[in-house]
Amino acid sequence: MLHYAVIFFIIAIIAAVLGFGGIAGAATGIAKILFIVFLIMAVLSFLFGRKR
């Protein structure tokens, strides 16, 4: 999950440098969503993993 978030962030940076604003905005949005999902899953895994 984190790997894909970083890839979309890099795509957004490259698209922004080349002037593709729409693609950069979309890639940034996807990267944010993936990062938030990663954080939620990591916290849940940490909490439920400690109980065992």
DSSP file (Angstrom, degrees, kcal/mol; ACC not computed):
  #  RESIDUE AA STRUCTURE BP1 BP2  ACC     N-H-->O    O-->H-N    N-H-->O    O-->H-N    TCO  KAPPA ALPHA  PHI   PSI    X-CA   Y-CA   Z-CA
    1    1 A M     >        0   0    0      0, 0.0     4,-1.9     0, 0.0     5,-0.1   0.000 360.0 360.0 360.0 -49.0    0.0    0.0    0.0
    2    2 A L  H  >  +     0   0    0      1,-0.2     4,-2.2     2,-0.2     5,-0.2   0.871 360.0  57.4 -64.9 -35.2    2.7    2.4    1.0
    3    3 A H  H  > S+     0   0    0      1,-0.2     4,-2.1     2,-0.2    -1,-0.2   0.926 107.7  46.3 -60.3 -46.1    4.7    1.5   -2.1
    4    4 A Y  H  > S+     0   0    0      1,-0.2     4,-2.5     2,-0.2    -1,-0.2   0.859 109.5  54.8 -66.8 -35.3    1.8    2.4   -4.4
    5    5 A A  H  X S+     0   0    0     -4,-1.9     4,-1.9     2,-0.2    -1,-0.2   0.912 109.5  47.2 -63.6 -41.7    1.3    5.7   -2.5
    6    6 A V  H  X S+     0   0    0     -4,-2.2     4,-2.3     2,-0.2    -2,-0.2   0.901 111.0  51.8 -66.7 -40.4    4.9    6.6   -3.1
    7    7 A I  H  X S+     0   0    0     -4,-2.1     4,-2.4     1,-0.2    -2,-0.2   0.931 110.7  47.2 -62.5 -45.2    4.7    5.7   -6.8
    8    8 A F  H  X S+     0   0    0     -4,-2.5     4,-2.2     1,-0.2    -1,-0.2   0.858 110.7  53.3 -65.2 -33.5    1.6    7.9   -7.3
    9    9 A F  H  X S+     0   0    0     -4,-1.9     4,-2.2     2,-0.2    -1,-0.2   0.910 109.3  47.8 -66.2 -41.6    3.4   10.7   -5.5
   10   10 A I  H  X S+     0   0    0     -4,-2.3     4,-2.5     2,-0.2    -2,-0.2   0.904 110.8  51.7 -65.2 -40.9    6.4   10.4   -7.8
   11   11 A I  H  X S+     0   0    0     -4,-2.4     4,-2.6     1,-0.2    -2,-0.2   0.902 109.3  51.2 -60.6 -40.7    4.0   10.4  -10.8
   12   12 A A  H  X S+     0   0    0     -4,-2.2     4,-2.3     2,-0.2    -2,-0.2   0.901 109.8  48.9 -64.4 -41.0    2.4   13.5   -9.5
   13   13 A I  H  X S+     0   0    0     -4,-2.2     4,-2.3     2,-0.2    -2,-0.2   0.938 113.5  46.1 -64.5 -46.0    5.7   15.3   -9.1
   14   14 A I  H  X S+     0   0    0     -4,-2.5     4,-2.0     1,-0.2    -2,-0.2   0.912 113.6  49.0 -63.8 -42.4    6.8   14.4  -12.6
   15   15 A A  H  X>S+     0   0    0     -4,-2.6     5,-2.8    -5,-0.2     4,-0.7   0.885 110.8  50.7 -65.1 -37.7    3.5   15.4  -14.1
   16   16 A A  H ><5S+     0   0    0     -4,-2.3     3,-0.6     3,-0.2    -2,-0.2   0.903 109.6  50.0 -66.9 -40.1    3.6   18.7  -12.2
   17   17 A V  H 3<5S+     0   0    0     -4,-2.3    -1,-0.2     1,-0.2    -2,-0.2   0.883 112.0  48.2 -64.9 -37.3    7.1   19.5  -13.5
   18   18 A L  H 3<5S-     0   0    0     -4,-2.0    -1,-0.2    -5,-0.2    -2,-0.2   0.549 121.5-107.6 -82.2  -6.5    6.0   18.7  -17.0
   19   19 A G  T <<5S+     0   0    0     -4,-0.7     2,-1.3    -3,-0.6    -3,-0.2   0.589  73.7 136.5  96.6  10.9    2.9   20.9  -16.7
   20   20 A F     >< +     0   0    0     -5,-2.8     4,-2.1     1,-0.2    -1,-0.2  -0.688  22.1 170.8 -92.1  85.2    0.2   18.3  -16.6
   21   21 A G  H  > S+     0   0    0     -2,-1.3     4,-2.3     1,-0.2    -1,-0.2   0.869  71.4  50.8 -66.4 -39.9   -1.9   19.8  -13.8
   22   22 A G  H  > S+     0   0    0      2,-0.2     4,-2.1     1,-0.2    -1,-0.2   0.921 113.3  44.4 -66.1 -44.4   -4.9   17.5  -14.0
   23   23 A I  H  > S+     0   0    0      2,-0.2     4,-2.6     1,-0.2     5,-0.2   0.895 113.0  52.3 -67.0 -39.2   -2.9   14.4  -14.0
   24   24 A A  H  X S+     0   0    0     -4,-2.1     4,-2.0     1,-0.2    -2,-0.2   0.904 110.3  48.1 -64.2 -41.2   -0.8   15.7  -11.1
   25   25 A G  H  X S+     0   0    0     -4,-2.3     4,-2.1     2,-0.2    -1,-0.2   0.901 113.0  47.5 -65.8 -41.3   -3.9   16.6   -9.1
   26   26 A A  H  X S+     0   0    0     -4,-2.1     4,-2.3     2,-0.2    -2,-0.2   0.920 112.5  48.6 -66.4 -43.8   -5.4   13.2   -9.6
   27   27 A A  H  X S+     0   0    0     -4,-2.6     4,-2.3     1,-0.2    -1,-0.2   0.870 110.7  51.7 -65.2 -36.0   -2.2   11.3   -8.8
   28   28 A T  H  X S+     0   0    0     -4,-2.0     4,-2.3    -5,-0.2    -1,-0.2   0.914 109.5  49.8 -65.6 -42.5   -1.8   13.4   -5.6
   29   29 A G  H  X S+     0   0    0     -4,-2.1     4,-2.2     2,-0.2    -2,-0.2   0.910 111.8  47.6 -61.8 -43.4   -5.4   12.5   -4.6
   30   30 A I  H  X S+     0   0    0     -4,-2.3     4,-2.6     1,-0.2     5,-0.2   0.910 110.9  51.7 -64.7 -42.1   -4.8    8.8   -5.1
   31   31 A A  H  X S+     0   0    0     -4,-2.3     4,-2.2     1,-0.2    -2,-0.2   0.898 109.5  50.1 -62.6 -40.3   -1.6    8.9   -3.2
   32   32 A K  H  X S+     0   0    0     -4,-2.3     4,-2.3     2,-0.2    -1,-0.2   0.924 111.5  47.9 -63.3 -44.5   -3.3   10.6   -0.3
   33   33 A I  H  X S+     0   0    0     -4,-2.2     4,-2.4     1,-0.2    -2,-0.2   0.930 112.8  48.0 -63.5 -45.6   -6.1    8.1   -0.2
   34   34 A L  H  X S+     0   0    0     -4,-2.6     4,-2.3     1,-0.2    -1,-0.2   0.881 111.3  50.9 -63.5 -37.7   -3.6    5.1   -0.4
   35   35 A F  H  X S+     0   0    0     -4,-2.2     4,-2.4    -5,-0.2    -1,-0.2   0.902 110.4  48.6 -67.3 -40.4   -1.5    6.6    2.4
   36   36 A I  H  X S+     0   0    0     -4,-2.3     4,-2.4     2,-0.2    -2,-0.2   0.912 111.8  49.3 -65.6 -41.8   -4.5    7.1    4.7
   37   37 A V  H  X S+     0   0    0     -4,-2.4     4,-2.5     1,-0.2    -2,-0.2   0.909 110.7  51.5 -62.4 -41.2   -5.6    3.5    4.0
   38   38 A F  H  X S+     0   0    0     -4,-2.3     4,-2.5     1,-0.2    -2,-0.2   0.922 110.0  48.7 -60.4 -44.8   -2.1    2.3    4.8
   39   39 A L  H  X S+     0   0    0     -4,-2.4     4,-2.4     2,-0.2     5,-0.2   0.915 111.9  48.4 -63.1 -43.1   -2.0    4.2    8.1
   40   40 A I  H  X S+     0   0    0     -4,-2.4     4,-2.5     1,-0.2     5,-0.2   0.931 113.9  46.5 -62.9 -45.3   -5.4    2.9    9.2
   41   41 A M  H  X S+     0   0    0     -4,-2.5     4,-2.4     1,-0.2    -1,-0.2   0.876 111.9  51.2 -66.5 -36.6   -4.4   -0.7    8.3
   42   42 A A  H  X S+     0   0    0     -4,-2.5     4,-2.2    -5,-0.2    -1,-0.2   0.914 111.8  46.5 -66.7 -42.4   -1.0   -0.3   10.1
   43   43 A V  H  X S+     0   0    0     -4,-2.4     4,-2.6     2,-0.2    -2,-0.2   0.922 114.0  47.9 -65.5 -43.9   -2.6    1.0   13.3
   44   44 A L  H  X S+     0   0    0     -4,-2.5     4,-2.7     1,-0.2     5,-0.3   0.906 112.2  49.5 -63.7 -40.9   -5.2   -1.8   13.2
   45   45 A S  H  X S+     0   0    0     -4,-2.4     4,-1.7    -5,-0.2    -1,-0.2   0.898 112.2  48.6 -64.2 -39.9   -2.6   -4.4   12.6
   46   46 A F  H  X S+     0   0    0     -4,-2.2     4,-1.1     2,-0.2    -2,-0.2   0.914 114.6  45.0 -66.2 -43.1   -0.5   -3.0   15.5
   47   47 A L  H  X S+     0   0    0     -4,-2.6     4,-0.6     1,-0.2     3,-0.3   0.928 118.7  39.9 -68.9 -45.6   -3.4   -2.9   17.9
   48   48 A F  H  < S+     0   0    0     -4,-2.7     4,-0.4     1,-0.2     3,-0.2   0.754 111.5  58.6 -78.1 -22.3   -4.9   -6.4   17.1
   49   49 A G  H  < S+     0   0    0     -4,-1.7     3,-0.5    -5,-0.3    -1,-0.2   0.768  99.8  58.0 -74.4 -25.6   -1.4   -7.9   16.8
   50   50 A R  H  < S+     0   0    0     -4,-1.1    -1,-0.2    -3,-0.3    -2,-0.2   0.749  94.2  65.8 -75.8 -24.2   -0.6   -6.9   20.4
   51   51 A K     <        0   0    0     -4,-0.6    -1,-0.2     1,-0.3    -2,-0.2   0.748 360.0 360.0 -73.0 -21.7   -3.5   -8.8   21.9
   52   52 A R              0   0    0     -3,-0.5    -1,-0.3    -4,-0.4    -2,-0.1   0.469 360.0 360.0 -84.9 360.0   -2.2  -12.2   20.9
